[in-house]
Amino acid sequence: MSMPLWAAQPPVSVTAPAKVNLFLHITGRREDGYHELESLFVFTEKGDRITVAAAPEFTFHLEGPFAGALEALGGAGDDNLVVKAAMLLAARVGLDPQVSVRLEKNLPVAAGIGGGSSDAAAALLALNRLWKLKLPMTELEVIALQLGADVPACLHQSPLMVRGIGEELTPVSLPWQAGILLVNPLESLPTPAVFKAYHAAGTVFDAPLEDAETLCANIGGLSAGSRNALEGAARVICPPVADVLDELTRQRGVTMARMSGSGATCFALFESLEDAQFAARKISEGRRDWWVMADHVGAGRA
């Protein structure tokens, strides 16, 4: 098999950051069963890592501390969103996917921080560069939406207000930055189970926000004027979520603590990265069975 013209291109690596829902409001439910939502997405600097390189044929390699967990869920083969993203993009532009794709899985799986979606988005970004396609973000978003509701947002890797089922994206320029600490008890918390518990508790949809810009202007207003609508349900079916949140709220310098997405990852915001790192060390010393990561968010990525 002859190699393509772009085969001389050096490998391309793209970080797939954690996606954090600073709030998650559920505003309704469509007839097709999908939930309408309003959410503020921010992204960490650290995360998984996608590396793509020219190869005689398509291969997919999985490595990293959470590779085994992903394999156990059946995510090491053709069902992985990274593989689907590569095949979908190749078909869209009429290319034979002669490429090696490597996923370094550093984030816990099924954790409410968009790991699979962010991986797929990073794969699209990396392949767009490797194959010199120069597809605009709008076209990548169309492809991404076929992979999942959160994938288009994860292409941007910068603060976004997300509405609808995830397809309505509005960039947000946050006037603040903060240290963030992510903690996951490494307990299984399937999203369908969380939504089932949410409805079982008596569904009360959130009213659409009238002034999202003002709400997001500072962390104090954000904390007081928003919530994660799924947090209560997650606490019931996965009690360690409550343990993590209790631990986070006790840390020095914390300004806000909440669950991200459908869990089980929870986060706390701090005035500085140094405060978040101090809390990370303290929690890690006492709970070595938890996953802990300190980073910073806000204001957008350079």
N, C-alpha and C positions, 0 to 999 in steps of 0.2 A: 504494500500500500504506500503510495507516494505521500510525502509530507506536504502540508499546506504552505503557502507563501509566508504565513505569519509564524512558522515554526522557529525562526531565528529569534523571535521575541523572547526576552528573558522571563522567568516566572513572575507572576503577579500575585501579591499577597494583600488581602484586605481584612481588617478587623471586623468581626461581627459582634457589636457591643450588646450589653444587656439593655433591654427596653424596660423602663420602669413607668408604671402608671402612678403618677402623683395623686390622681384621683380617678375614680371610675364610677360614673353615674349611668344607670340603666333607665332610659327614658321611655321605653315601650318595647313591643314585640310585634314583628311582622307576621303576616299570614303564613309565610313559608317557615316560620319558627325561629328565624334569626332575631337577635335582640338589637334594638337601637341603643346606641350609647353615646356618651360624651366623656372624653378622657383627655388628660394632659400627659403626653408621652415625653419623657426625657431619656437620654442615652448616656451610658457610662463611656469612659475612654477604653477600659479593658473589656475583654470578652473572648469569644471564640476566634479562631483564625482560619481563613480560607486561603489556600494557595493553589493556583492553577498554572499548568505548564504544558507546552506542546508534547504530544506522545503519539506513538504509532496507532494506538486505539484508546478508547475511553476506559479509564480506571478510576475507582473511588477508594480512597484510603482514609481510615478513621484512626485517630490517636488522641492522646490527652487524658487527663484524670477522670473524665466522665465518659470516655469511649465505651467502657464496659457496660455502663448503665444504659447508654443508647442502644448498644447491641442487644441487650436483654429485652428492650422494647421493640425489637425488630427494625431498628433504624440504621442498620449498617448496609442495606442493599438498595434496590430500586425504589423502595418506598420513601427513602430519605428525601426531604424537600430540596436538598442541595443537588441530588441527582436529577430530580424532576425539573429543577430550575435550569440546569445545564441542557437537558434534552429539549425543554420547551424553547429556550432561546436559540439553540442550534436549528431547530425546525423552523422557527420564525424567520431566520435569516438565510436558510438553505445551506447550512454548513454541516459537514460531517464532523461530529464532536470528537476529533482526535486530540484528546486532552486528558491529562492526569489531574484529578481534583483531590486535594488533601484537606480534611477537616480536623483541626485541632480543637477538641471539645473540652473547654475549660470551665464552662458554665453548667450547673446542674440541669438535668432534663425535666420536662413537664413541671416547670418551676414558677410559671407566671411572669417570666421576664423575657418572653419572646425568643427563646433560644433558637428554635427551629426556623421561625420566620426571619430572624436576623441572619441566620446562616444562609438561607435561600437568597435574601437580598444581597448579602455580601458576595455570593457566587455570581449573581447577575452583574454586579458592579465589576468584579474581577474579570469575568469573561468578556464583558463589553470592552475592557481595556486590552486584554490579551489578544482578542480577535480584531482589534482596531475598528470596531463597528461604529463608534461615535453616536450611538443611539441616544436621543435626548431623554431626560428624566421622565417626561410624559409618556413616552413609548415604553420605557422600562416599567412604569407603574401599571400599564395595561397588562403586561406579561405577569407582573408580580401578583396582581389581583387574582389571577387564575390559580395561584399557589396557596392563597390564604388571605383572610381579611387584614391581617397585620403586616403582611409582607410589603405592600407599597409604602407604608409609614417607615418601615425599617430601612428602606433605601436611603432616606434622608439623613438619618443618624444625627438629627438635631431636633430641638423642641417643637412639638406639633400639638395643636388641638385636633382631636380626631372625633368625627361624628358619623352618623349612619351606622353601618355595620363595619366601619373601618375604612371606607373608601373616600370620605370627605375629609381632606387634610388642609389645615391652615397653619402655615409657619408662625411660630411665636418667638418673639425676642424677649426673653426673660431679663428683667433689669437687676438680677441678682445671681450670684453663684453660691454654691454650698458644697460642703463635704457630704458624702452619702455613704452609708454603711448598709450593705445587703447581707441578710442572714437567712439561711434556709435550713430547717431541721432535718432535711433529707428524708422526709416522709412523703409517701405517695399521696397526691391530692388531685385526682382526675377532674378536669374542668366540667364534664357532664354531671358528675356527682355534686359539684358545688352549685351549679345552676338548679339541679333538682331540689337541693336543700333550701336554696334561696326561694323557690316558688312554694315549697312546702310550708315555709314559715309565714306565708301570706304576702303575696306580691304587692308592693307599693312602689310604683315607678317614680323616679326622680323628675322634677320639673326641669325643663330645659333652662340652661343658664341665660340670664338676660345680659350680663356684662362679664364675659369670660376674661377680658383684658384686665379689668380692675381686680378680679379675683386672683389673677396670677401675678399681680404687681409685687406682692411680698409674701413671705412664707407664713406669717401670722394670719393674714387674710385667707390664704389658701387652706391652711389647716382648719380654720373656723368655719369656712364657707363651703366645704366639700367633704366627700367621704369616699370610701370604697364600698359600694353597695353589696359586694359579695363577701365582705370580711366577716360578718356575723355568721353566715352559713358555713364559711370555712372553719371558724373557731369551733363550731358544733361537731363537724365530722372529722376534724383534725386538731385535737386539743393542743398539740405542740405549737400551732400557730399562735395561740394565746400566750404560751410560754415565751416564745421569741419576742412578741410585742411587749410583754412585761419586762423582759430583759433590756430591750432597746430603750424603753421609756425611762429606765433607771440610769442611763449613761450620762456622763457629764457633758453639758453643752448641747444636748439634743433639743431641736426646735420643732420637730414633727416626726411622728412614727406611725406607720400604716402598712397594710399588706399591699403588694403589687399584683395587679391582674386577678386571676383566680387562685393565686397562691401556689405553693406554700411559702415562697420567698416574701419576706417583709423587709422594710427599709426604715432608716432613720436619717433625717437631715440634720446637719450640724453647721455651725457658723464657719468652720474651716475644715480643710482636708486633714489637718493635724489632729483635730478633735475626733474625727471619724476614724483615723488610724489608731489613736489611743484606745478608743472604744473597741475596735477590732481586736487589738491585742488582748485586752481585758476579757472579752467574751470568749475568744479562742482558747485562752488559758483554762477557763472553767468548763467550756463545752466543746471538747475536741471532736465530738460526733456531729457538730453542725458545720455547714459551709459558711464562710465569712469572707467578704470582700469589701474593702474600702476604696473609694474613688471620689470623683467630684462631678457635679452636674450643674446645669443652668447656663443661661446666656447664649447657648449655641456652641458649636464646635468650629474651630478655625478651618 
